[in-house]
Amino acid sequence: MLYAIGLQESRFTHRFQIVQGRPGAKGPARGFWQFERGGGCKGVVEHPASRYWMAKVCAERNVPFNATAIWNAIETDDVLAAAAARLLLFTDPKKLPAVGDEKGAWNLYVRTWRPGKPHLKTWADLYAEAVAA
């Protein structure tokens, strides 16, 4: 799931959200999993299922336990970004979909990431790449 979502969000090439038509400008999302300060970062800090574990990860990574500090750090700290992404999945009350359940994986991604403009047309190939890996 993490590999598929990272591929969908950034192709693991963009550490910040690209702003179309403004080369070099940074959009509101950071890290390979494209967390926004008031979205995923806030979510893993405040959600009861992730709060404790995110605080532990932040302590280990020497990052203050708040959404802004996490948002600033995940642009370059891939370990922190991966932990935050996994913990965001942990906030979903449903079980992780089985490997190969493309539709279930898409639904989990949309429920937890809440992408503003979800791109279903790219998901199948990227998910297949993740499953193959």
Backbone torsions as a table, in degrees:
resi	resn	phi	psi	omega
1	MET	NA	-45.0	-178.1
2	LEU	-64.1	-39.1	179.1
3	TYR	-66.9	-45.0	179.7
4	ALA	-61.0	-44.1	-179.0
5	ILE	-68.3	-41.0	176.8
6	GLY	-61.4	-40.7	176.0
7	LEU	-62.4	-44.6	-178.6
8	GLN	-63.8	-41.7	-174.2
9	GLU	-79.7	-41.6	-171.6
10	SER	-138.6	-4.8	-172.3
11	ARG	58.3	14.6	-175.3
12	PHE	57.1	34.0	175.4
13	THR	-124.7	-19.2	-176.6
14	HIS	-116.3	120.1	-179.5
15	ARG	-90.4	-5.4	173.4
16	PHE	-145.4	157.6	-178.1
17	GLN	-66.2	130.2	178.9
18	ILE	-80.9	134.4	176.9
19	VAL	-100.7	113.7	-178.4
20	GLN	-59.3	133.4	177.8
21	GLY	81.1	1.5	179.3
22	ARG	-133.9	78.6	-177.6
23	PRO	-53.3	129.9	178.4
24	GLY	85.5	-14.3	179.0
25	ALA	-73.2	141.9	-179.9
26	LYS	-101.8	129.0	173.0
27	GLY	-79.9	-171.2	-173.8
28	PRO	-79.3	-7.1	-176.6
29	ALA	-102.3	147.9	-177.6
30	ARG	-131.9	156.5	175.9
31	GLY	79.3	166.9	-178.4
32	PHE	-62.1	-25.8	179.5
33	TRP	-96.5	5.1	170.9
34	GLN	54.5	60.0	176.7
35	PHE	-85.7	136.9	172.4
36	GLU	-95.1	152.1	-177.8
37	ARG	-58.0	-46.3	-178.2
38	GLY	-90.4	3.7	179.8
39	GLY	-108.6	-102.7	-177.7
40	GLY	-59.9	-40.8	-179.5
41	CYS	-63.2	-47.8	177.9
42	LYS	-63.5	-40.5	-178.5
43	GLY	-59.2	-47.6	-177.6
44	VAL	-72.6	-22.4	176.2
45	VAL	-77.4	-37.1	-172.3
46	GLU	-98.2	-24.8	-174.5
47	HIS	-70.4	133.7	-179.1
48	PRO	-59.1	-29.3	-178.6
49	ALA	-76.1	-22.7	-175.0
50	SER	-115.1	-21.6	-171.8
51	ARG	-51.9	-53.4	-177.7
52	TYR	-57.9	-48.9	-175.6
53	TRP	-69.0	-36.6	178.4
54	MET	-66.7	-37.5	177.0
55	ALA	-61.9	-40.1	178.5
56	LYS	-64.6	-44.1	179.2
57	VAL	-63.4	-44.4	179.4
58	CYS	-59.7	-41.8	178.5
59	ALA	-61.1	-43.6	179.3
60	GLU	-65.9	-32.3	-177.8
61	ARG	-93.5	2.6	-178.8
62	ASN	57.3	45.2	178.6
63	VAL	-120.5	128.5	177.1
64	PRO	-56.3	144.6	-175.9
65	PHE	-85.7	78.9	173.0
66	ASN	-156.0	158.3	-173.3
67	ALA	-59.6	-40.2	-177.9
68	THR	-66.4	-44.3	179.9
69	ALA	-64.7	-41.1	178.1
70	ILE	-63.6	-46.3	-179.8
71	TRP	-57.8	-43.6	178.8
72	ASN	-65.8	-38.3	-174.2
73	ALA	-78.1	-33.6	-172.2
74	ILE	-69.9	-11.2	176.3
75	GLU	-65.4	-29.0	-178.9
76	THR	-123.7	-15.8	-178.4
77	ASP	-100.1	94.1	-176.3
78	ASP	-69.1	-29.0	177.5
79	VAL	-66.9	-46.5	177.3
80	LEU	-62.2	-43.4	-179.6
81	ALA	-62.2	-43.2	179.6
82	ALA	-65.9	-40.7	178.3
83	ALA	-63.9	-43.3	179.2
84	ALA	-63.2	-41.5	179.2
85	ALA	-63.3	-44.5	179.2
86	ARG	-64.4	-39.4	180.0
87	LEU	-70.4	-29.2	174.6
88	LEU	-64.4	-39.9	175.0
89	LEU	-62.3	-35.0	-179.0
90	PHE	-64.7	-23.3	-179.6
91	THR	-75.8	-14.5	179.8
92	ASP	-77.3	129.8	-176.9
93	PRO	-72.4	-14.0	-179.3
94	LYS	-87.8	158.6	177.0
95	LYS	-67.3	153.2	172.0
96	LEU	-61.0	141.7	177.6
97	PRO	-68.1	154.9	176.7
98	ALA	-64.2	148.9	174.9
99	VAL	-58.8	128.8	-178.2
100	GLY	100.8	-12.5	178.0
101	ASP	-83.7	80.1	-175.1
102	GLU	-58.9	-44.7	-178.9
103	LYS	-66.5	-43.6	177.5
104	GLY	-61.9	-38.5	178.0
105	ALA	-66.7	-42.0	176.9
106	TRP	-60.1	-46.3	-178.7
107	ASN	-62.0	-40.1	176.8
108	LEU	-63.4	-46.8	178.6
109	TYR	-56.2	-49.2	-178.0
110	VAL	-65.3	-39.8	179.6
111	ARG	-64.8	-40.9	-172.4
112	THR	-92.2	-40.0	-178.9
113	TRP	-83.1	-29.8	-178.5
114	ARG	50.7	55.9	-177.7
115	PRO	-63.5	138.1	-179.9
116	GLY	-63.9	-38.6	179.1
117	LYS	-131.2	79.1	-178.1
118	PRO	-64.9	139.0	-177.1
119	HIS	-112.3	80.7	-179.3
120	LEU	-59.5	-31.0	-176.0
121	LYS	-63.6	-24.7	179.2
122	THR	-93.7	-16.0	-172.0
123	TRP	-62.7	-46.9	-173.9
124	ALA	-56.0	-49.4	-178.8
125	ASP	-67.4	-41.8	-178.9
126	LEU	-68.9	-39.3	177.4
127	TYR	-64.4	-42.5	177.9
128	ALA	-60.8	-40.1	176.6
129	GLU	-61.3	-43.3	179.8
130	ALA	-64.9	-43.7	179.1
131	VAL	-62.7	-41.8	179.2
132	ALA	-63.2	-34.8	179.9
133	ALA	-71.4	NA	NA
